[in-house]
Amino acid sequence: MDVWRRLLLAVVCGVAVASIYAAQPVLEPMGRDLGVSAELAGWIVATGQFGYLAGLLLLVPLGDVVDRRRLITVHLAITAVGMILTASASAAWVALVGLAMAGVFAVVVQTAVAYAASVSLPAERGRNIGVVTSGVVVGILGARIVTGTLAEVWGWRSVYAVLAVLSLGLAALVCVVLPSEERLNPPAGYRQVVGSLGGLFGQRVFLTRGLIAFFLFASFGTLWSGLSLPLADTPWQLSESQIGLFGIAGLAGALGAARAGRWADAGRAAPVTGLALALLILSWAAIAQLPWSLWLLIVGIVVLDFAVQAVHVSNQHLLTAAHPDHISSVIGSYMVFYSLGSALGAAATTATFTAHGWTGSSLLGAGFAACALAVWAAYRRIPRDTPDDRTPRACPPPSGGWMPAHSLEKELGSRLPKPGAQASRETYATKTAQASAGTSKRGLRAPSFESRRWMVCGQRATSRQAPPWESLWLDLRQM
């Protein structure tokens, strides 16, 4: 996929996600104009969120049934219709219908990510997903910055009018610029695809990455849903436009998303996930200093957004690589964890801030991050039957143990098949057994604890799992 198509999909994601978050900065004038009381104004935002959740379950799986390019075009066009309804609404119920419609079809974000993954070569899949996902970050933060400016100049309705025009323009570009997908296997029926979603939750890799995403975005939502409360309070008492500028610091998350894709392509998704989650916990130490220092807050925001997007891209890369025939269904189901986690963070941070101040909210966000790190560490300890989540770096003899692949290949020479050779599993097993027997006499075998699943010279060999701290240390040494 060339750079212009990647950028087009990133813009699609940015505009689509902005249609969900655009109401947050203009909630007060929007509610006043539509006759919605302050107590019920939150439903203006919640309507789009509920629509988005429904779209994840019902519309995203369509990407495994029909051409995703056409699906992106249709979704953008219907999103534009929802924006037009909202911009022209004279009553609250009309605006809510428009917002719900836009929210349902804003799942074009996941269809765009699935399209990028499906048309990418394996070596560049992570990079392409990272670039496309960066559009989500820009859309979320750009909605906070640009929306306020448009609303001050032309009113809140202009925000949705601009989004409608952008959605229609992007729909036309997608139809013209993006090629159709070439699928190796015939698509399954819609009922079959939707019915298979429940089976994903029984798979260890999917469930683990989903739980990590749940706690990850609960921590993310704790920050961005509650940040305006202490900034508008003493001692800072910042205006809405000033608070919106803090979203610029979060644009570092877009850089993290793009870079994390390259790391995932290099087989480093597992150590990157662990290190990013550790950074996420540390970022809350700086964010907690908000009552005393805005500079430390900015540093914490940059680190937090970088860490969140690095983990998010790594998750999507691993899941799409593991399920190449059901990319849309996998991403849609995975994003359910994202939505539920974001909702939990948003709901919990306001109550926590009211009761315990910003220190309590910071501890809450750090606690969510610690839960995500605990899930990651627990997964590393459990033996599993699924493919490994990083590029193999070692060659295990069948009797147990491991040693670096380059050292073993140097020692064995021609006794192991060369990279790219089409050796049978029987030939590989025989040669590896002979090599193991020969090297054990010279004391060259590695420690007795065993690694997880490795790939040697294009062939798969299974063994048990190494301790998580040992495998993480090896990953760090070879990054």
N, C-alpha and C positions, 0 to 999 in steps of 0.2 A: 504494500500500500504506500503510495507516494505521500509526500508531506502535505500537499494541498487537500487531499481527501481526509487525512487525519485531522487537519485543522477544521475542515467543514463539519466533521462529526463532533469535534469538540465544541464548536459554536452551537450545533444542534442541542447538545447536552446543556450548555449554558443557558440558552433561551428557554428550554423546556423546564429546567429546574427553577429558573427565575419566575416563571408563571405561578409556582407554588409559594415562593417566599416573598413575592412582591407586596403582599398585603401587610406584612409585618411593620414596615416603617410608616405606612399611611393608615394604620388601623383606626386611629382616632378620627381624622377627618372623614374617612370612608364610612365609619359607623354613624357619625353625626349626620352625614348627607343622606344615608339610607334609612335613618330613623331606628337604628339599633342601639340599645342601651349599652353602657360600659360593661355591665355584668355579662351581657351576651355577645359582646364584640369578639370574644375569642373564637366563637363558632365560625367567624369569617375565615380565619386561618385554618381551623380544624376541618372545615368542609373539604378544602383541597387536599389535606393530609389523608382523610378517610378515602377520598376518591383515588388517591395515589395507591393506597394499600389494596383497594379493590382491583385496580389495574394490574398490580404486580401478580395477583393470583389468577386473573381471568384473561388479560390481554398479552402479557409478556410471553406465555407459552405459545402463542400464535406464531412466534418467530421460528419455531421448530416445524411448523406446518406449511407456511407460505413464504414467499420471497421477502426477506427482511427489508430490502430497499423499498419495495412498494409499501410495506407496513410502516416504515418511517415516514414516507410521504403522506399517507392517509392520517397517521397520528398527528403530524404537524398541522395538517389542514383542519382537523377537528379541534385541536387545541386552539387554533386561531378563532374558530367559531365561538368557543367558550370565552375567550378574551373579549370578543366583540359584544357578546351578551353582557358581560360584566361591565364593560365600559359604557354601555348604553342603558344600564339598568336604572329604572325609576323606582323600583321597590326592592326590598331586601331579598325576597324569595327569588327574583330574577337573577340577582347577583350571585346568590348561593348556587343556583342551577348552573350558571356559567362557570363558577369556580370549581364545582364538582366535576363538570365536564372536562375542564382543563386539567384537573388533578388526575382523573382517570387516564387520560391520554398523554399526560406528561411522562408516563413510563416509556415513552420513546427513548428516554435516556438509556434504559437497560437494553432496548432493541438495538440502539446504536453501538453500545459496548459489545453486544453479542455479534453484530455484523463485523465490527473491527476484528474480533477474535476469530471469526470463521474464515475471513478472507486473508488472514495473516499467515505467513510461514511460521513454523514453530520457533525459529530462532529470533523472530521479531515480534512475536505475539505480545509479550510483556511490555515492550516499548510502545506498541500501538495502543494497548489498553491504557497505559499510563498517560499518553497524550490525550486520548479521548476523555478519560476520567478527569483530567485537569480542567476540562470545560465545566464540570459540575462544580468544582471549587470556585471558579471565576463567576459562575452564575449565581451561586449562593451569596457570595460576598458582594458581587456587583449589584445584585438586587438591593442590598442594604445601602449602597453608596449612590447609585444612579437614580433609584426610585425617589429618594428624598428630594433630589435636585429637580427632577421633572415635576413632582407634586407641588413644590413651592412656586414653580414658574407657571405651569398650565393646569394644575389640579391633579387629583389622584386618577381621574379617568384617562388622562393622557398616558399614564403608565401602561394600562392595559391596551390602549390603542396602538402604542408603539410595539408591544409584544405581539399583537395580532399581525401587524405588518411584517415583522421579522419572521414570524412563524410561516406565513404564506410564502415569503421570499425564499426561505430555507427549503420549504417543501418543493418548490420548483427547481432549486439547485440540486437537491438530492436526486430528483427524478432524472436530471440531465447528466450530472457528473458521475454519480456512483454506478459501477457496473452491477449486473445481477450476480447472485451467488451461484456457484457451481457445486452442487451437492453430490457426494459420492453415493450416498444411500438414499432411497426414496423416503420422503417425509412420512411420519406417522400421522394418524388421525388426531383431531383436536381432543376428543374424549380420551383417547389413549394417552396423550401427552399430559393432560390435566390429571388423569387418574394415576399416573406414575409419580406425581409430585410427592405423595406420601412416602414412597420408597426411599426418597433421598434422605429423609430424616432418620432412617435406620443405618445410613452409611457414616462411618466414623469420621472420615475426612470432612465430609460436608457438615456434619453436626458440630465438629470441633471448630471449624472456620466460621460457622454461623454463630456459635456462642461467643467467639472472639469478637465478631462484628457487633453483636448485641451489646456487650460491655464497652466496646470501643466507642460506639456512637452514643451510648448513654453518657460517657465521659465528655464527648464532643458536644452533645446537647446541653449538658450541665453548664458549659462555658457560654455558648452563644445564646442560649435562651435566658440566661440570668445575668449576663454581663451588663446590660443597660441599667439594672437596678442599683448596683453600688456606684456606677459612674454618674448617674443622675442624682445620687444622694450626696450628702456632705462627706468629705470636704471638697469634692471635685465639682459637683453640680453642673455637669456638661449638658449641652443642648443635644437634640436628636441628631442634627447634622454632624456635630463633633463626635458623638458616639459612633456614628456610621463610619467615620474615618478609620476606626480601629480594624475594620474589615480589610483594609489594605495590608495590614500585617499578616493576615491570614492567607494572602496570596502566595506566601511561601509554601503553603500546602500544595499548590499546583506544581511547583518545582519538585517537591518530594514525590508527587505522584508519577511524574515523567521519569525521574531517576529510578524509582523503585521498580518500574517496568524493566529497565535494563538489568537491574540486579536479579530480578526473577528470571529473565532470559539466561543469565549466567548460572542459574541453579542455586541462588542464594536466598530464596524466599524464606526458608526456615530461620536462619540466623538473623535476617533482616527483620522478620516479625518479632523475634525476641528482643532485639536491641531497640527497635522502635517502641515497643511497649514499655521498656525500661525508661526510654526518653520521655514517654508520655507521663509516667509517674513523676519524673523529675520536673517536668514543665509546670506541674501544679504547685511546686514549691515557689516558683517565681510568680505565678499567677496569684497566689495567696497574698503577695505583698501589695496588692492593688490599693489598699487604704493608705499606703505610705509612698509608693513609687509607681508612676505610670510607665517608666522605662523598663522596669522589671516585668510589668504586665505585658508590654509589647514583646519582649524576649520570650516570655512564656507562651504567648499566642503563636509566635513563629514556630517554636519547637513543637507545640501541640499539633498544629495543622500539618506540619511536615510528617510527624509520626503517624497521625491518623491516616493520611493519604497513602503513606508507604505501606502500612498494614492492609489497607483497603485494596490497593492494587495487587499486592501479593496474594491476597485471598482470591480475588477474581481470576488471576492468572492460573493458580493451582486448580481451581474448580473447572474452569473452561478447558484446561489441558486434560483433566481427568474424564470429562464428559463431552468430547468433541461433537457427538451427534445430538446432544440435547442442551446446547449452550444457553438458549433463551430460557428454558425451563429452570436450569440450574441458577442462572443469574437472578431470575424473578423470585425464586424461593429463597435465595441467599439474601436478597434485599428486604425480605420480610423481617429478618433479624435486624437489619439496619433501621427500618421504620419503627419497630417496637422499641429498640434501644434509644432512638432519638426521642420518641414520645416519653419514655421513662425519665430520661435526663431532663427534658423540658418540664415535666410535671413535678419532679422531685426538687429541682433547684429552687423554684420559687417558694415552696413551703419551707425548705431548709434555710433559705436566706432570711425569711421572716422570723424564724425561730432562733437561728444561731448566727446570723450575719454571714459575711463573705467567707470567713474562716470555715464555717460549717459547709458552705457550698464547695469550697476548695477540697476539703477532706472527702466530700462525697465524690467529686470528680476523680480524685486520686484513688479512692476505693474502687470505683468502677474499673479504672485502668489496672489496678492490682488484680482484680478478678480475671480480666482478660489475660494477663500474664500468667496467672495460675492455671488457666485452661490450656494455654500453650505449653507450659512446662509439663502438665499432666499428660498431654498427648504425646510428648516426646518420650515419656517413660513407658508407655503401653506398647507391647508388641502388636503388630498389625499386619494385615494381609494386603493392604492397599499399596500402590506405587509410592515411592518416596517422593518428598516434596522439594527435592533439590537435585542438582546435577551430581551424579555419582562420582566419588573421588577415591574409591578404594576397591580392592579386589579381594573378596574373602575366599580362602580355601574351604572346601566343604566340611572339614573337621573343626571349623570354628576359628575365630580370630580374624584379624585384618591387618593390612599394611598398605601404605600409599601405593596407588596404582602405578605411578611412574617408577617407583623403586622395584616393584614386583616384576613389571615388564622388562626392566633392565636386567634383572637377575635371571629371568626365565628365557628371554630372547625369543627364539623361534618356536618354543614349546607352546606359547599361547597364540591364538589366531590374531592377526593384525586387525586394526580398526577398519571397518567396512567389509571385512571378509564374511561371506555367508556360511559360517560354520554351523553345523547342526548342534543341538543341545547335547547329544551324546558325545560328539567330538569335543565340545567344550568341557563337559564334565570329566571326560577321560584325561584331557590335557591338564586340567586344573588339579585333578587328583594326583597325577604324576608329578606335577610341579610342587604340590604341597608335600609329597613324600620326599622329593629331592631337597627342598629347602629346609625341612624340619631337621635333617641330619646336621645341617650347618648352623642350626640355632637361629635361623632367620625368621621364624614365625613370629607373628605379632602377639600382643597380650591375649589372654584367654577369653576376655569378654568379647561379645559378638556384636557386630553392627546390625543395622536394619537391612533393607533391601537395596542391593547395589546393581549397577549395570556395567558389565565388563565387555569391551570390544563389541558392543551392540547386542550382547546376550544377557539375560536376566538370571541372577542367582539369588536365592533367598537365604536369610539367616535371621537370627534374633537381634534384638535392639541393644545398642550401647547406652550407657548412662547418659542422660541429657546434657549434663555439664561437660562430659568428655567430647561428645559430638559437637556441641556448640564451640568448644575450644578449638577443635580441628577446623571447623568452618571459619572461625575468625583468623586462624593462621593462614588459610588458603584464600582469603578474600583479596 
